[in-house]
């Protein structure tokens, strides 16, 4: 009996002593990669052919870690972080282009209207092969942005492979201050307003509301052609508030990350600024991110007819996380979903009416894909809908826009017929 008790006590002691070991093994597995990183860091720091500071090595390691995740996650140096804040708040210096890494290639999402890049003929889908003679094959996205941006008046040479071209072109572009006037308008016919959003920055909804209110002061608004073509996106909050202007209730968009419990819904609400007139929305391959949120919400709510070409398909959410030293991290944390639950990522938004843009005959030798140019619209938002121009001048401007843009022409025809079409439905 004593022997049995003794053996039981020994066994119990053994179980108690070995029980913590799996946790210890987990800790070993967790910290082994960090130990290996520390060893490599030490080897490079002391043996690399050139002297490199530990800070630089760690910064580059963080860049590599983030940029291996997806095309949009990245490390932002102090300067990069500051530039990103400027690009969403007012103006910055550069050529006026939105770029991304797609399948390892530096790709143009969209040029911003009336900027050096836009005037040089850069288009959505173009691939940037070289920046000032340096290949972009192994460059990071933020390094590319840094090399392309620069002081006003300086030059940058880009080697561009256009989407359907057989050989690349070298384009020299002079950098300029890029003002971001994101909402522009033009009367097409009495009561029918062309509303162009070039991107979604901090002022977009306010500028759009101002344009609508100024027009409504002297006109009865009958319909809107909303143009999101070549709009590369921007702030999620602005996309929601723009969509909320045309949708008075229900879900606009929701975002969901790795944890399903992290889902966040963005809802429309009734407000004094709501606009309830027929709409046609123009989209193309340069419509990305926030543009896709707006067009997806309008489509799912049957609020607007979508016309044009399938959108870019950038449906991931990046969270900007500031670091203590003034740098930051841009990390993909979730995906966008339209009200019907469709993910935008790599799919895009299909138009209700697929209708490719066709260049006018007189413009076939030009590089402009998007024919409605900045100078065709009010340089700034119209003053009481006039901007100093008489009615004949405004009518002529609208006529020229419609003549050169087949998608806009069809959009106007459809928006005028939408009340009747909905009654037939």
C-alpha positions in Angstrom: 0.0 0.0 0.0 2.8 2.4 0.9 4.5 1.5 -2.3 1.4 2.3 -4.3 1.0 5.7 -2.6 4.7 6.5 -3.2 4.4 5.7 -6.9 1.2 7.8 -7.2 3.0 10.8 -5.6 5.9 10.4 -8.0 3.6 10.3 -11.0 1.7 13.4 -9.8 4.9 15.2 -9.4 6.0 14.2 -12.9 2.8 15.4 -14.4 3.0 18.8 -12.6 6.6 19.3 -13.7 6.1 18.5 -17.4 2.8 20.3 -17.9 4.2 23.8 -18.5 6.6 22.5 -21.2 4.2 22.9 -24.3 3.8 26.6 -23.4 7.6 26.9 -23.3 7.9 25.2 -26.7 5.3 27.7 -28.1 7.4 30.6 -26.8 10.5 29.1 -28.4 8.7 28.8 -31.8 7.4 32.3 -31.5 10.8 33.9 -30.7 13.0 31.7 -33.0 12.2 33.9 -36.1 13.2 37.0 -34.1 16.4 35.4 -33.0 17.2 34.6 -36.7 16.4 38.2 -37.7 18.7 39.5 -35.0 21.5 37.3 -36.2 21.0 38.4 -39.8 20.9 42.0 -38.7 24.1 41.6 -36.8 25.8 39.9 -39.7 24.8 42.6 -42.2 25.7 45.4 -39.9 29.2 44.1 -39.3 30.1 42.4 -42.6 28.3 44.2 -45.5 30.6 45.9 -48.0 29.2 49.3 -47.1 28.5 50.8 -43.7 24.8 51.0 -43.0 23.2 52.2 -39.8 21.1 49.9 -37.8 18.1 52.3 -38.1 18.3 52.1 -41.9 18.5 48.3 -41.9 15.5 48.0 -39.6 13.5 50.5 -41.6 14.2 48.6 -44.8 13.3 45.3 -43.1 10.0 46.8 -42.0 9.4 48.1 -45.5 10.1 44.6 -47.0 7.8 42.9 -44.4 4.9 45.2 -45.2 5.3 45.3 -48.9 5.4 41.5 -49.2 1.8 41.4 -47.8 0.0 43.1 -50.7 0.4 46.0 -53.1 -1.0 48.6 -50.7 0.6 47.9 -47.3 3.8 49.9 -46.8 6.1 51.7 -44.4 5.9 55.5 -44.4 9.0 57.5 -43.5 8.4 60.8 -41.7 8.5 62.6 -45.1 6.2 60.0 -46.7 3.7 60.3 -43.9 3.7 64.1 -44.2 3.2 63.8 -48.0 0.3 61.4 -47.6 -1.5 63.8 -45.2 -1.0 66.7 -47.8 -2.4 64.6 -50.7 -5.7 64.2 -48.9 -6.0 67.7 -47.5 -5.4 70.3 -50.1 -2.4 70.3 -52.6 1.0 68.8 -53.1 3.8 69.1 -55.6 4.3 66.4 -58.3 2.9 65.3 -61.6 -0.7 64.4 -60.4 -0.9 60.6 -60.7 -2.2 57.7 -58.6 -0.1 54.6 -58.9 -0.1 51.1 -57.5 1.9 47.9 -57.6 0.0 45.3 -59.6 1.6 41.9 -60.1 5.0 43.4 -59.4 4.6 46.2 -62.0 4.3 49.9 -61.3 0.8 50.7 -62.7 -1.1 53.9 -63.2 -4.5 53.8 -61.5 -5.5 57.2 -62.8 -4.0 60.6 -63.6 -5.7 63.6 -61.9 -7.4 65.9 -64.3 -5.7 69.0 -65.5 -2.3 68.0 -64.1 1.1 67.5 -65.8 0.5 63.7 -65.9 -3.0 64.1 -67.4 -1.7 66.5 -70.1 1.2 64.2 -70.9 -1.3 61.5 -71.9 -0.9 59.0 -69.1 -3.9 56.7 -68.7 -5.3 54.1 -66.3 -3.5 50.8 -66.9 -0.2 52.2 -68.2 2.9 50.6 -66.8 5.8 52.8 -65.6 9.0 50.9 -66.6 11.6 53.5 -65.7 11.8 56.7 -63.6 14.7 58.9 -64.7 16.3 55.9 -66.4 16.1 53.7 -63.3 14.0 50.4 -63.8 11.0 50.0 -61.6 11.1 46.3 -61.5 12.3 45.9 -57.9 11.2 49.4 -56.6 8.8 49.8 -53.7 5.6 51.8 -54.1 6.7 54.5 -51.7 10.1 54.8 -53.3 8.4 55.3 -56.7 6.2 58.0 -55.2 9.2 59.7 -53.7 11.1 59.6 -57.1 8.1 60.9 -59.1 7.3 63.7 -56.7 9.5 66.8 -56.5 9.7 70.5 -56.4 7.5 72.6 -58.8 9.3 73.3 -62.0 11.6 70.3 -61.9 11.5 67.5 -64.5 11.0 63.8 -64.3 11.4 61.4 -67.2 9.1 58.3 -67.2 9.3 55.3 -69.6 5.7 54.3 -70.1 4.2 51.2 -71.7 0.6 52.2 -72.7 -2.0 49.5 -72.2 -2.3 48.4 -75.9 1.1 49.6 -77.1 3.8 47.4 -78.6 6.7 49.5 -77.4 7.3 52.0 -74.6 7.4 55.7 -74.8 9.7 58.1 -72.9 7.7 61.1 -71.5 9.3 64.1 -69.8 7.0 65.8 -67.4 7.5 69.1 -65.5 6.3 68.9 -61.9 3.8 71.4 -60.7 1.7 72.2 -57.7 -1.3 69.9 -57.8 -4.4 71.6 -56.6 -7.2 69.2 -55.7 -10.5 70.8 -56.7 -12.4 67.6 -56.5 -16.0 68.6 -57.5 -16.8 70.4 -60.7 -20.0 71.0 -62.6 -21.5 72.0 -65.9 -25.1 72.4 -67.1 -25.7 70.1 -70.1 -29.3 71.1 -70.7 -31.8 73.1 -68.7 -32.3 71.2 -65.5 -29.6 68.5 -66.3 -26.3 68.9 -64.4 -23.0 67.2 -65.2 -21.2 66.6 -61.9 -17.6 65.5 -62.0 -15.7 64.1 -58.9 -12.0 63.9 -59.6 -11.1 62.2 -56.3 -12.3 61.9 -52.6 -10.4 64.3 -50.4 -11.4 66.1 -47.2 -13.3 68.7 -49.2 -15.1 66.6 -51.8 -18.6 66.4 -50.2 -18.6 70.0 -49.2 -17.6 71.1 -52.7 -20.2 68.8 -54.3 -23.0 70.2 -52.0 -21.9 73.7 -52.9 -22.1 73.0 -56.6 -25.5 71.5 -56.3 -26.9 74.2 -54.1 -25.6 77.0 -56.4 -27.2 75.3 -59.4 -30.5 74.8 -57.6 -30.7 78.5 -56.7 -31.6 79.4 -60.3 -32.6 76.1 -61.9 -35.0 73.3 -61.2 -32.8 70.2 -61.0 -34.2 67.4 -63.1 -31.4 65.0 -63.4 -27.7 64.4 -62.8 -24.9 62.7 -64.8 -22.4 61.8 -62.1 -18.9 61.2 -63.6 -16.5 59.0 -61.6 -14.3 58.0 -64.6 -10.6 58.0 -63.8 -11.3 58.9 -60.1 -8.7 56.9 -58.2 -10.5 57.2 -54.9 -9.4 58.6 -51.5 -11.1 58.8 -48.1 -13.7 56.3 -47.1 -15.6 58.9 -45.0 -16.0 61.1 -48.1 -17.2 58.2 -50.2 -19.8 57.4 -47.6 -21.0 61.1 -47.4 -21.1 61.5 -51.2 -23.3 58.3 -51.5 -25.4 59.5 -48.6 -26.3 62.6 -50.5 -28.2 60.4 -53.0 -29.3 57.5 -50.8 -31.6 58.4 -47.8 -31.6 55.1 -45.9 -30.0 51.7 -45.7 -26.5 50.3 -45.9 -23.9 52.2 -48.1 -20.9 49.9 -47.5 -19.4 47.7 -44.9 -15.9 46.7 -44.1 -14.8 43.4 -42.6 -11.3 42.3 -41.6 -9.9 39.0 -40.5 -12.1 38.9 -37.4 -15.8 38.7 -38.6 -16.7 40.5 -35.4 -14.8 43.5 -36.6 -17.4 44.3 -39.3 -18.4 47.9 -39.5 -21.5 49.2 -41.3 -21.8 52.6 -42.8 -25.5 53.7 -43.1 -27.3 56.3 -45.0 -29.5 58.8 -43.2 -32.1 61.3 -44.2 -30.8 64.8 -44.3 -31.5 68.3 -45.7 -28.8 67.9 -48.4 -30.3 64.7 -49.9 -30.9 64.8 -53.7 -33.7 62.8 -55.2 -33.6 63.2 -59.0 -32.8 60.6 -61.7 -29.1 59.8 -62.1 -26.7 58.1 -64.5 -23.2 57.4 -63.2 -20.2 57.1 -65.6 -17.5 54.6 -64.6 -14.4 53.1 -66.2 -11.2 51.2 -65.4 -9.8 54.2 -63.8 -12.6 54.4 -61.2 -11.1 52.9 -58.1 -11.5 52.4 -54.3 -13.9 55.2 -53.0 -15.3 55.6 -56.5 -16.3 51.9 -56.4 -17.9 52.3 -53.0 -20.1 55.1 -54.3 -21.0 53.3 -57.6 -21.6 50.0 -55.8 -23.9 51.6 -53.3 -25.9 53.5 -56.0 -26.2 50.3 -58.1 -27.3 48.1 -55.2 -29.9 50.6 -54.1 -31.2 50.9 -57.7 -30.5 54.6 -57.2 -28.5 55.3 -60.4 -27.9 53.6 -63.7 -24.2 52.8 -64.2 -22.8 53.4 -67.7 -19.3 52.7 -69.1 -16.7 50.0 -68.3 -15.9 47.8 -65.3 -14.1 49.6 -62.5 -10.5 49.0 -61.3 -11.3 46.5 -58.5 -9.4 48.1 -55.6 -11.6 47.0 -52.6 -9.2 46.8 -49.7 -9.1 49.1 -46.7 -5.8 50.6 -45.6 -5.4 51.9 -42.0 -2.8 54.6 -41.5 -1.1 54.0 -38.1 1.2 56.8 -36.9 4.4 55.8 -35.1 6.0 57.7 -32.3 9.0 59.0 -34.4 6.7 60.7 -37.0 6.8 57.8 -39.4 3.7 55.6 -40.1 2.4 52.3 -41.3 -0.2 51.9 -44.0 -1.7 48.5 -43.4 -4.4 46.6 -45.2 -6.9 45.7 -42.4 -10.2 44.9 -44.2 -12.1 44.6 -47.4 -15.0 46.7 -48.7 -18.3 45.1 -49.4 -21.3 46.6 -51.3 -24.7 46.6 -49.6 -25.6 43.3 -51.3 -22.4 41.7 -49.8 -20.3 41.7 -53.0 -16.5 42.2 -52.5 -15.0 44.8 -54.7 -11.5 43.5 -54.4 -10.0 42.3 -57.8 -13.6 42.2 -59.2 -14.6 45.8 -59.6 -18.1 47.1 -60.3 -19.8 46.1 -63.6 -21.9 48.8 -65.3 -25.5 48.2 -66.0 -24.8 49.3 -69.6 -21.4 48.4 -70.9 -20.5 51.1 -73.3 -16.8 51.7 -74.1 -15.5 55.2 -74.7 -14.8 56.0 -78.4 -12.5 58.8 -79.4 -13.9 61.4 -81.8 -12.5 61.1 -85.3 -10.6 64.3 -85.0 -8.9 63.1 -81.8 -7.8 59.6 -83.0 -4.1 60.6 -83.1 -4.2 62.1 -79.6 -3.4 60.4 -76.3 -6.5 61.7 -74.5 -8.7 58.9 -73.4 -10.9 61.1 -71.2 -12.2 63.8 -73.5 -14.0 66.0 -71.0 -11.1 68.1 -70.0 -10.6 70.3 -67.0 -10.8 73.5 -69.1 -14.3 72.3 -70.2 -15.5 72.8 -66.7 -15.5 75.7 -64.3 -11.9 76.2 -63.1 -13.4 76.7 -59.7 -17.0 76.0 -58.6 -19.5 78.2 -60.4 -20.6 81.4 -58.8 -24.4 81.0 -58.7 -24.2 78.7 -61.6 -22.7 81.3 -64.0 -19.0 81.9 -63.3 -19.2 85.1 -65.3 -20.3 83.3 -68.5 -23.5 84.1 -70.4 -26.0 81.4 -71.3 -24.8 81.1 -74.9 -21.2 80.5 -73.8 -22.3 77.8 -71.3 -24.5 76.1 -73.9 -21.6 76.1 -76.4 -19.4 74.6 -73.8 -21.9 71.8 -73.0 -22.4 71.2 -76.7 -18.6 70.7 -77.3 -18.4 68.3 -74.3 -21.3 66.2 -75.6 -19.9 66.1 -79.1 -16.6 64.7 -78.0 -17.8 62.2 -75.4 -20.1 59.3 -76.5 -20.5 58.1 -72.9 -21.6 61.5 -71.7 -24.1 61.8 -74.6 -25.7 58.5 -73.8 -25.7 59.3 -70.1 -27.7 62.5 -70.8 -30.2 60.7 -73.0 -30.7 58.0 -70.4 -31.1 60.3 -67.4 -33.8 62.2 -69.3 -35.7 58.9 -69.9 -35.2 57.4 -66.4 -38.5 58.6 -64.9 -40.4 56.9 -67.8 -38.2 53.8 -67.7 -38.8 53.4 -63.9 -42.6 53.8 -64.5 -42.5 51.0 -67.1 -40.7 48.7 -64.6 
